[in-house]
Amino acid sequence: MNSPSPESPRKRTRRAPTGSFLYDRILPIVFIFLALVMIALVLIAAGVLLGIVRYR
């Protein structure tokens, strides 16, 4: 049985262009904002499950 030949290792290069405003500024802010929204939703859901937050 033939095993596939191992691929040559890629060089560690940055895929985003250097000095890109989108990748250096905008995306990290968006990811942090989305993480905060997710944490808030989890806390609200836990509050509803524990009876701290009234639902209906």
PDB file of N, CA, C and O in Angstrom, chain B, residues numbered from 101:
ATOM      1  N   MET B 101       0.846  -1.174   0.000  1.00  0.00           N
ATOM      2  CA  MET B 101       0.000   0.000   0.000  1.00  0.00           C
ATOM      3  C   MET B 101       0.890   1.235   0.000  1.00  0.00           C
ATOM      4  O   MET B 101       1.810   1.356   0.808  1.00  0.00           O
ATOM      5  N   ASN B 102       0.605   2.127  -0.899  1.00  0.00           N
ATOM      6  CA  ASN B 102       1.409   3.350  -1.009  1.00  0.00           C
ATOM      7  C   ASN B 102       0.895   4.393  -0.031  1.00  0.00           C
ATOM      8  O   ASN B 102      -0.304   4.666   0.034  1.00  0.00           O
ATOM      9  N   SER B 103       1.808   4.964   0.719  1.00  0.00           N
ATOM     10  CA  SER B 103       1.424   6.051   1.623  1.00  0.00           C
ATOM     11  C   SER B 103       1.711   7.375   0.926  1.00  0.00           C
ATOM     12  O   SER B 103       2.671   7.491   0.163  1.00  0.00           O
ATOM     13  N   PRO B 104       0.878   8.362   1.191  1.00  0.00           N
ATOM     14  CA  PRO B 104       1.113   9.654   0.532  1.00  0.00           C
ATOM     15  C   PRO B 104       2.413  10.274   1.016  1.00  0.00           C
ATOM     16  O   PRO B 104       2.782  10.164   2.185  1.00  0.00           O
ATOM     17  N   SER B 105       3.087  10.921   0.095  1.00  0.00           N
ATOM     18  CA  SER B 105       4.357  11.545   0.458  1.00  0.00           C
ATOM     19  C   SER B 105       4.093  12.763   1.335  1.00  0.00           C
ATOM     20  O   SER B 105       3.137  13.501   1.097  1.00  0.00           O
ATOM     21  N   PRO B 106       4.917  12.976   2.331  1.00  0.00           N
ATOM     22  CA  PRO B 106       4.691  14.132   3.205  1.00  0.00           C
ATOM     23  C   PRO B 106       4.899  15.433   2.446  1.00  0.00           C
ATOM     24  O   PRO B 106       5.819  15.567   1.639  1.00  0.00           O
ATOM     25  N   GLU B 107       4.020  16.387   2.727  1.00  0.00           N
ATOM     26  CA  GLU B 107       4.137  17.678   2.057  1.00  0.00           C
ATOM     27  C   GLU B 107       5.288  18.470   2.662  1.00  0.00           C
ATOM     28  O   GLU B 107       5.619  18.313   3.838  1.00  0.00           O
ATOM     29  N   SER B 108       5.879  19.305   1.857  1.00  0.00           N
ATOM     30  CA  SER B 108       6.961  20.132   2.368  1.00  0.00           C
ATOM     31  C   SER B 108       6.379  21.162   3.340  1.00  0.00           C
ATOM     32  O   SER B 108       5.316  21.725   3.078  1.00  0.00           O
ATOM     33  N   PRO B 109       7.056  21.408   4.441  1.00  0.00           N
ATOM     34  CA  PRO B 109       6.515  22.370   5.416  1.00  0.00           C
ATOM     35  C   PRO B 109       6.488  23.780   4.832  1.00  0.00           C
ATOM     36  O   PRO B 109       7.425  24.205   4.157  1.00  0.00           O
ATOM     37  N   ARG B 110       5.417  24.485   5.099  1.00  0.00           N
ATOM     38  CA  ARG B 110       5.298  25.856   4.604  1.00  0.00           C
ATOM     39  C   ARG B 110       6.096  26.801   5.484  1.00  0.00           C
ATOM     40  O   ARG B 110       6.295  26.564   6.676  1.00  0.00           O
ATOM     41  N   LYS B 111       6.540  27.863   4.868  1.00  0.00           N
ATOM     42  CA  LYS B 111       7.221  28.895   5.637  1.00  0.00           C
ATOM     43  C   LYS B 111       6.195  29.639   6.476  1.00  0.00           C
ATOM     44  O   LYS B 111       5.053  29.822   6.055  1.00  0.00           O
ATOM     45  N   ARG B 112       6.597  30.059   7.644  1.00  0.00           N
ATOM     46  CA  ARG B 112       5.695  30.829   8.504  1.00  0.00           C
ATOM     47  C   ARG B 112       5.648  32.268   7.998  1.00  0.00           C
ATOM     48  O   ARG B 112       6.513  33.086   8.312  1.00  0.00           O
ATOM     49  N   THR B 113       4.624  32.551   7.215  1.00  0.00           N
ATOM     50  CA  THR B 113       4.468  33.902   6.699  1.00  0.00           C
ATOM     51  C   THR B 113       3.118  34.440   7.135  1.00  0.00           C
ATOM     52  O   THR B 113       2.186  33.682   7.404  1.00  0.00           O
ATOM     53  N   ARG B 114       3.029  35.736   7.201  1.00  0.00           N
ATOM     54  CA  ARG B 114       1.774  36.380   7.562  1.00  0.00           C
ATOM     55  C   ARG B 114       0.890  36.440   6.330  1.00  0.00           C
ATOM     56  O   ARG B 114       1.315  36.915   5.277  1.00  0.00           O
ATOM     57  N   ARG B 115      -0.334  35.961   6.459  1.00  0.00           N
ATOM     58  CA  ARG B 115      -1.233  35.939   5.308  1.00  0.00           C
ATOM     59  C   ARG B 115      -1.861  37.298   5.052  1.00  0.00           C
ATOM     60  O   ARG B 115      -2.123  37.651   3.903  1.00  0.00           O
ATOM     61  N   ALA B 116      -2.106  38.067   6.110  1.00  0.00           N
ATOM     62  CA  ALA B 116      -2.695  39.397   5.937  1.00  0.00           C
ATOM     63  C   ALA B 116      -1.612  40.364   5.477  1.00  0.00           C
ATOM     64  O   ALA B 116      -0.458  40.242   5.888  1.00  0.00           O
ATOM     65  N   PRO B 117      -1.966  41.305   4.645  1.00  0.00           N
ATOM     66  CA  PRO B 117      -0.977  42.280   4.193  1.00  0.00           C
ATOM     67  C   PRO B 117      -0.457  43.123   5.366  1.00  0.00           C
ATOM     68  O   PRO B 117      -1.203  43.445   6.291  1.00  0.00           O
ATOM     69  N   THR B 118       0.802  43.465   5.310  1.00  0.00           N
ATOM     70  CA  THR B 118       1.407  44.277   6.364  1.00  0.00           C
ATOM     71  C   THR B 118       0.785  45.665   6.371  1.00  0.00           C
ATOM     72  O   THR B 118       0.618  46.293   5.325  1.00  0.00           O
ATOM     73  N   GLY B 119       0.448  46.129   7.560  1.00  0.00           N
ATOM     74  CA  GLY B 119      -0.126  47.459   7.684  1.00  0.00           C
ATOM     75  C   GLY B 119      -1.583  47.546   7.277  1.00  0.00           C
ATOM     76  O   GLY B 119      -2.082  48.641   7.019  1.00  0.00           O
ATOM     77  N   SER B 120      -2.276  46.424   7.212  1.00  0.00           N
ATOM     78  CA  SER B 120      -3.674  46.426   6.813  1.00  0.00           C
ATOM     79  C   SER B 120      -4.540  46.940   7.960  1.00  0.00           C
ATOM     80  O   SER B 120      -4.511  46.392   9.062  1.00  0.00           O
ATOM     81  N   PHE B 121      -5.304  47.987   7.696  1.00  0.00           N
ATOM     82  CA  PHE B 121      -6.168  48.579   8.721  1.00  0.00           C
ATOM     83  C   PHE B 121      -7.261  47.599   9.131  1.00  0.00           C
ATOM     84  O   PHE B 121      -7.611  47.509  10.307  1.00  0.00           O
ATOM     85  N   LEU B 122      -7.799  46.867   8.160  1.00  0.00           N
ATOM     86  CA  LEU B 122      -8.885  45.932   8.449  1.00  0.00           C
ATOM     87  C   LEU B 122      -8.431  44.831   9.406  1.00  0.00           C
ATOM     88  O   LEU B 122      -9.097  44.569  10.407  1.00  0.00           O
ATOM     89  N   TYR B 123      -7.306  44.186   9.106  1.00  0.00           N
ATOM     90  CA  TYR B 123      -6.847  43.064   9.908  1.00  0.00           C
ATOM     91  C   TYR B 123      -6.177  43.498  11.211  1.00  0.00           C
ATOM     92  O   TYR B 123      -6.192  42.750  12.188  1.00  0.00           O
ATOM     93  N   ASP B 124      -5.594  44.685  11.239  1.00  0.00           N
ATOM     94  CA  ASP B 124      -4.899  45.142  12.440  1.00  0.00           C
ATOM     95  C   ASP B 124      -5.813  45.848  13.423  1.00  0.00           C
ATOM     96  O   ASP B 124      -5.556  45.810  14.626  1.00  0.00           O
ATOM     97  N   ARG B 125      -6.877  46.493  12.946  1.00  0.00           N
ATOM     98  CA  ARG B 125      -7.725  47.295  13.838  1.00  0.00           C
ATOM     99  C   ARG B 125      -9.164  46.798  13.901  1.00  0.00           C
ATOM    100  O   ARG B 125      -9.694  46.567  14.988  1.00  0.00           O
ATOM    101  N   ILE B 126      -9.788  46.636  12.761  1.00  0.00           N
ATOM    102  CA  ILE B 126     -11.223  46.375  12.721  1.00  0.00           C
ATOM    103  C   ILE B 126     -11.571  44.969  13.221  1.00  0.00           C
ATOM    104  O   ILE B 126     -12.427  44.826  14.093  1.00  0.00           O
ATOM    105  N   LEU B 127     -10.930  43.942  12.689  1.00  0.00           N
ATOM    106  CA  LEU B 127     -11.283  42.575  13.071  1.00  0.00           C
ATOM    107  C   LEU B 127     -11.062  42.272  14.552  1.00  0.00           C
ATOM    108  O   LEU B 127     -11.919  41.628  15.157  1.00  0.00           O
ATOM    109  N   PRO B 128      -9.957  42.702  15.171  1.00  0.00           N
ATOM    110  CA  PRO B 128      -9.837  42.457  16.610  1.00  0.00           C
ATOM    111  C   PRO B 128     -10.948  43.136  17.419  1.00  0.00           C
ATOM    112  O   PRO B 128     -11.431  42.569  18.399  1.00  0.00           O
ATOM    113  N   ILE B 129     -11.355  44.338  17.020  1.00  0.00           N
ATOM    114  CA  ILE B 129     -12.438  45.025  17.718  1.00  0.00           C
ATOM    115  C   ILE B 129     -13.751  44.264  17.538  1.00  0.00           C
ATOM    116  O   ILE B 129     -14.523  44.124  18.487  1.00  0.00           O
ATOM    117  N   VAL B 130     -14.002  43.778  16.338  1.00  0.00           N
ATOM    118  CA  VAL B 130     -15.220  43.010  16.077  1.00  0.00           C
ATOM    119  C   VAL B 130     -15.223  41.722  16.893  1.00  0.00           C
ATOM    120  O   VAL B 130     -16.249  41.364  17.471  1.00  0.00           O
ATOM    121  N   PHE B 131     -14.089  41.019  16.950  1.00  0.00           N
ATOM    122  CA  PHE B 131     -14.018  39.776  17.720  1.00  0.00           C
ATOM    123  C   PHE B 131     -14.228  40.023  19.211  1.00  0.00           C
ATOM    124  O   PHE B 131     -14.900  39.237  19.880  1.00  0.00           O
ATOM    125  N   ILE B 132     -13.666  41.095  19.730  1.00  0.00           N
ATOM    126  CA  ILE B 132     -13.853  41.418  21.148  1.00  0.00           C
ATOM    127  C   ILE B 132     -15.318  41.760  21.414  1.00  0.00           C
ATOM    128  O   ILE B 132     -15.884  41.325  22.417  1.00  0.00           O
ATOM    129  N   PHE B 133     -15.932  42.535  20.523  1.00  0.00           N
ATOM    130  CA  PHE B 133     -17.339  42.882  20.679  1.00  0.00           C
ATOM    131  C   PHE B 133     -18.216  41.631  20.650  1.00  0.00           C
ATOM    132  O   PHE B 133     -19.117  41.490  21.476  1.00  0.00           O
ATOM    133  N   LEU B 134     -17.961  40.728  19.712  1.00  0.00           N
ATOM    134  CA  LEU B 134     -18.750  39.500  19.624  1.00  0.00           C
ATOM    135  C   LEU B 134     -18.557  38.619  20.856  1.00  0.00           C
ATOM    136  O   LEU B 134     -19.505  37.982  21.315  1.00  0.00           O
ATOM    137  N   ALA B 135     -17.348  38.577  21.389  1.00  0.00           N
ATOM    138  CA  ALA B 135     -17.097  37.807  22.610  1.00  0.00           C
ATOM    139  C   ALA B 135     -17.874  38.386  23.786  1.00  0.00           C
ATOM    140  O   ALA B 135     -18.415  37.636  24.599  1.00  0.00           O
ATOM    141  N   LEU B 136     -17.936  39.717  23.886  1.00  0.00           N
ATOM    142  CA  LEU B 136     -18.695  40.350  24.963  1.00  0.00           C
ATOM    143  C   LEU B 136     -20.188  40.082  24.824  1.00  0.00           C
ATOM    144  O   LEU B 136     -20.873  39.845  25.819  1.00  0.00           O
ATOM    145  N   VAL B 137     -20.691  40.119  23.601  1.00  0.00           N
ATOM    146  CA  VAL B 137     -22.104  39.804  23.367  1.00  0.00           C
ATOM    147  C   VAL B 137     -22.392  38.365  23.756  1.00  0.00           C
ATOM    148  O   VAL B 137     -23.415  38.088  24.382  1.00  0.00           O
ATOM    149  N   MET B 138     -21.509  37.448  23.398  1.00  0.00           N
ATOM    150  CA  MET B 138     -21.711  36.039  23.738  1.00  0.00           C
ATOM    151  C   MET B 138     -21.708  35.838  25.249  1.00  0.00           C
ATOM    152  O   MET B 138     -22.534  35.090  25.772  1.00  0.00           O
ATOM    153  N   ILE B 139     -20.789  36.495  25.955  1.00  0.00           N
ATOM    154  CA  ILE B 139     -20.733  36.383  27.405  1.00  0.00           C
ATOM    155  C   ILE B 139     -22.022  36.925  28.024  1.00  0.00           C
ATOM    156  O   ILE B 139     -22.564  36.330  28.954  1.00  0.00           O
ATOM    157  N   ALA B 140     -22.509  38.052  27.508  1.00  0.00           N
ATOM    158  CA  ALA B 140     -23.760  38.620  28.022  1.00  0.00           C
ATOM    159  C   ALA B 140     -24.930  37.666  27.800  1.00  0.00           C
ATOM    160  O   ALA B 140     -25.764  37.494  28.688  1.00  0.00           O
ATOM    161  N   LEU B 141     -24.997  37.050  26.631  1.00  0.00           N
ATOM    162  CA  LEU B 141     -26.083  36.111  26.350  1.00  0.00           C
ATOM    163  C   LEU B 141     -26.013  34.889  27.257  1.00  0.00           C
ATOM    164  O   LEU B 141     -27.043  34.405  27.728  1.00  0.00           O
ATOM    165  N   VAL B 142     -24.820  34.393  27.502  1.00  0.00           N
ATOM    166  CA  VAL B 142     -24.665  33.237  28.390  1.00  0.00           C
ATOM    167  C   VAL B 142     -25.081  33.608  29.808  1.00  0.00           C
ATOM    168  O   VAL B 142     -25.760  32.830  30.478  1.00  0.00           O
ATOM    169  N   LEU B 143     -24.682  34.789  30.269  1.00  0.00           N
ATOM    170  CA  LEU B 143     -25.066  35.217  31.617  1.00  0.00           C
ATOM    171  C   LEU B 143     -26.582  35.413  31.735  1.00  0.00           C
ATOM    172  O   LEU B 143     -27.171  35.049  32.753  1.00  0.00           O
ATOM    173  N   ILE B 144     -27.209  35.974  30.723  1.00  0.00           N
ATOM    174  CA  ILE B 144     -28.669  36.137  30.748  1.00  0.00           C
ATOM    175  C   ILE B 144     -29.354  34.776  30.742  1.00  0.00           C
ATOM    176  O   ILE B 144     -30.316  34.565  31.480  1.00  0.00           O
ATOM    177  N   ALA B 145     -28.871  33.857  29.924  1.00  0.00           N
ATOM    178  CA  ALA B 145     -29.454  32.512  29.886  1.00  0.00           C
ATOM    179  C   ALA B 145     -29.289  31.808  31.229  1.00  0.00           C
ATOM    180  O   ALA B 145     -30.212  31.142  31.698  1.00  0.00           O
ATOM    181  N   ALA B 146     -28.115  31.950  31.853  1.00  0.00           N
ATOM    182  CA  ALA B 146     -27.901  31.336  33.168  1.00  0.00           C
ATOM    183  C   ALA B 146     -28.820  31.978  34.202  1.00  0.00           C
ATOM    184  O   ALA B 146     -29.346  31.290  35.076  1.00  0.00           O
ATOM    185  N   GLY B 147     -29.016  33.289  34.108  1.00  0.00           N
ATOM    186  CA  GLY B 147     -29.923  33.964  35.026  1.00  0.00           C
ATOM    187  C   GLY B 147     -31.352  33.483  34.873  1.00  0.00           C
ATOM    188  O   GLY B 147     -32.061  33.327  35.868  1.00  0.00           O
ATOM    189  N   VAL B 148     -31.786  33.246  33.645  1.00  0.00           N
ATOM    190  CA  VAL B 148     -33.135  32.730  33.406  1.00  0.00           C
ATOM    191  C   VAL B 148     -33.257  31.316  33.972  1.00  0.00           C
ATOM    192  O   VAL B 148     -34.253  30.986  34.616  1.00  0.00           O
ATOM    193  N   LEU B 149     -32.258  30.491  33.734  1.00  0.00           N
ATOM    194  CA  LEU B 149     -32.304  29.114  34.236  1.00  0.00           C
ATOM    195  C   LEU B 149     -32.298  29.057  35.756  1.00  0.00           C
ATOM    196  O   LEU B 149     -32.948  28.194  36.346  1.00  0.00           O
ATOM    197  N   LEU B 150     -31.577  29.960  36.390  1.00  0.00           N
ATOM    198  CA  LEU B 150     -31.492  29.963  37.853  1.00  0.00           C
ATOM    199  C   LEU B 150     -32.637  30.729  38.505  1.00  0.00           C
ATOM    200  O   LEU B 150     -32.741  30.742  39.731  1.00  0.00           O
ATOM    201  N   GLY B 151     -33.490  31.362  37.721  1.00  0.00           N
ATOM    202  CA  GLY B 151     -34.623  32.079  38.260  1.00  0.00           C
ATOM    203  C   GLY B 151     -34.302  33.489  38.704  1.00  0.00           C
ATOM    204  O   GLY B 151     -35.139  34.136  39.334  1.00  0.00           O
ATOM    205  N   ILE B 152     -33.118  33.985  38.397  1.00  0.00           N
ATOM    206  CA  ILE B 152     -32.739  35.345  38.779  1.00  0.00           C
ATOM    207  C   ILE B 152     -33.422  36.361  37.866  1.00  0.00           C
ATOM    208  O   ILE B 152     -33.871  37.414  38.320  1.00  0.00           O
ATOM    209  N   VAL B 153     -33.495  36.038  36.582  1.00  0.00           N
ATOM    210  CA  VAL B 153     -34.133  36.904  35.600  1.00  0.00           C
ATOM    211  C   VAL B 153     -35.506  36.298  35.290  1.00  0.00           C
ATOM    212  O   VAL B 153     -35.624  35.135  34.905  1.00  0.00           O
ATOM    213  N   ARG B 154     -36.548  37.136  35.474  1.00  0.00           N
ATOM    214  CA  ARG B 154     -37.902  36.632  35.193  1.00  0.00           C
ATOM    215  C   ARG B 154     -38.146  36.611  33.686  1.00  0.00           C
ATOM    216  O   ARG B 154     -37.860  37.582  32.985  1.00  0.00           O
ATOM    217  N   TYR B 155     -38.666  35.515  33.208  1.00  0.00           N
ATOM    218  CA  TYR B 155     -39.027  35.372  31.803  1.00  0.00           C
ATOM    219  C   TYR B 155     -40.500  35.004  31.759  1.00  0.00           C
ATOM    220  O   TYR B 155     -40.878  33.910  32.177  1.00  0.00           O
ATOM    221  N   ARG B 156     -41.323  35.890  31.264  1.00  0.00           N
ATOM    222  CA  ARG B 156     -42.781  35.765  31.181  1.00  0.00           C
ATOM    223  C   ARG B 156     -43.409  35.934  32.501  1.00  0.00           C
ATOM    224  O   ARG B 156     -44.632  35.860  32.617  1.00  0.00           O
TER     225      ARG B 156
END
